[in-house]
């Protein structure tokens, strides 16, 4: 007895069939940002050798990269829904949030939501001394101090929770944490930091939405293809 052939299900009404292409484009763009930063960091020894830069001079290479990247904050304030920044302290975070807000207002988007997320490289252990020692040990194995565009934090999950909540007061709406070593630091984030944040603040205990835009409280932008006829869509 043969089973009936599967019937293709039409896409739910209102969902743009091109949404997966958009998702692929965004993933590709995010990958290029990470790749760009990684290439800059990996190339530092070669840059120093070819140009005769000292370790102190190499810091200017990262600074030049960070300044160029920071200049794009203006574009982020004008067009983006989420902007990623790398503050060094709370005062720096406050300044970045203010600059993005000014660009947002200049673009006439003051009524729209623009999230500002801070990146942090984290080394997490039960004590700050243990985290610091592990960071030193990893640097020694790598042959030099790890250079990162983001602030490197070495301490306990409780100390990191305090830092995140303090920076949240500067206007940041979220954070992107980079585990220095996997799986150790990733496990510390999920099993120690998250419960600590839930204990200290109204940190979510469940997901209220099935989409990232829903979790960020961002409305779905109107599709210019919605309501188009087949002939109109073919010629667009």
N, C-alpha and C positions, 0 to 999 in steps of 0.2 A: 504494500500500500504506500503510495507516494504521498509525501506531505505537500501541502499547497505551497506554491512559491511565495517567498516573503514579499510583502507589499511595502513599497517605500512610503514612509510617513512624511507628509508635507511639513515644512518648518512652521512652528507656531506663528500665528498672525502677529505682525508687528516686529518680528526679528529679521534684521537685515542679513541676507545670506552672505554678505561680504564681511561680516563681523570677524570671521576667523582669519581673513587676510589682514585685517587691522590688528588683531591680536599678534599675529606672526610678525608684523612690522614693528610693533611696540617691543616685543621680545628681542628682535634683532637690534633695535636701537639701544635697548638696555645692555645687551651683550657688548655692543661696540663701546659704550661708556666704560664698562668694566675692563674690556680689553685695552682701551686707550690708557687708562690709569696703570694697568699692569705693565704694559710696554714701557711706560715712562720710568717706573720703578726698577724694572729689570735692566733697563738700558743705562742706569746711573753709573755702574762701574765702567762700562765702555766709554761713556761720555767723559768721565773723569780721566781715563787713561789717554783718550785721543786728544782732549783739549787741555790736559795738564791741570785739571781742577783738583783742589783738595777736597776733603770730606766736608769742610765748612762751605766751600764754594758750591758743592753739589746741592746744598740746601736751597740755593737760589734757583736752581733748575726746577725743583718742586714748587717753589714759590711762584715762578713764572707760569707754570702750568696751572697752579691754583688760582692765580689772578685772572688768567684767560678764562678758566672754567667759571670763576665767580662773575666775570663780566656777562656771562650768559644768563645770570639771574634776572637781568632786565627782561630778556625774552621770556623767561619762565613766568615772571609776574604778569606778562601781557597775554600769554597764550596757554600756559600749562594749568593742570588741576593739582599736580603734586610736584614739588620742587625739593630736591635733595641737596643738603648743605653739609659742610664739615666745620662746625664751630670749634674753637679751642677752649672756650669757657663760656660762662653765662652771659657776660657782657658782649662777647662776639656774637652769640646766638641772638641776643636782643637786637643788635645792629643789623644782622642779616634779615631777620624777620621784618624789621622796619623798612629796609631797602626794598624787599619784595613787596611789602604792602604799598609803598609809594609807587612802584612800577605798576602794580595792579590798579591803583587809583588813577594814575595817569592814563591807563588804557581803558578807563570807564568800566572796570570790572569789580568795583568795590562791593557790589551786592552779591558777587559770586564767591564760592568757597575755593580757596587755594590752600592746600595743605603744605606745610613746611616740615620735612623730615630731616633729622640729623643722623649722619653716619658716625659710628663708633667701632673701633677695633677693640675687642675685649679679650682679656686673659682673666679667667675667673677660677678661684679656688676657695677653700674653706678659710684661709687667712690671707691677708694682703702680702705678707712676707713670702708665702708659698707661691702666690701668683707672680710676684716680682722675680723670684728665683727661677721660676719656670720660663718666664719671658727672657731672662738673661741666658738661660741654658739653650733656648731655641735660637737666640741671636748668635751664640757661639757656634752652634751647629751649622748655621747658615753662613758663617764667616763674616758677619758684621751686623750692626743694628738694623732691624727691619724698618724701612722707610715707608710711611703711609701718609696719604693725603688727609686721612681722618685721625682724630685724636686716639691714641692708644691708651686704654684703661686697663690697669692691672690691680685687682682687688677682689673683694668678696661680692657675691650677689646682692647682699644687703647694702653695701656701699654703692654699688652701681644703681640700685633702685633709688637710693637717695639722690644720686646725681641726675638721674632721668627725671624725677619729680621736680627737682630744682630747676632744671633746664626747661621743663614744661611750663614753669612760671614765666619764662622769657618769651613765650608765645609759640614755641614749637608744638606741633600737633601730633608728632610721632617720631619714631626712631627706626633706623635700619642698623641692626647689630651684625658685625662681621666676626664670627668666631675665629680666634687666632689659630686654633688647632681643632681639627675634627677627628673623633667625635667628642673629645673632652669638653671643650668650651660650649659646643652646641648643647650637650647634655646639661651643663650648668645653667644655660639660658632657659631651657624648657622645664627643668625639674627643680630649679632653685630660685631663679630670678622671677619667673612668672608667678609662682605662688607668693613670693614676697611682695610683688606689686599688687596682687589681688588682696593681700592682707592690709596693705597700707593705703590703697586708693580704690576707687570704683573701677578697677580694671576688669574687662569683660571676662566672664566665666563660660560664655558660649557665644557662638556666632549668630548674629541676628539676621544675616542676609547670606544668600548663596553666591553673591558676586562681590568683587573687590570694590566696585563703585558703590554698591549698597553699604558695605562695611564702612566706607569713607564718607558716607552721607552725600554723595555726589549724584545729582540727577542725571538721567540718561539723556545725552544730547539728541536733538531731533535729527533724523536721517533725511538727507536731501533726496533720497530715493523713495521715501515713503509716499504712497499714493500715486506713483508713476505707472503708466501703462506699459505693457510689454514693448511696444514700439518706441516709446519715449526712452525706456531704459536701454534699448539696443543702440540708440543713437547718442546716448550720453557719454 
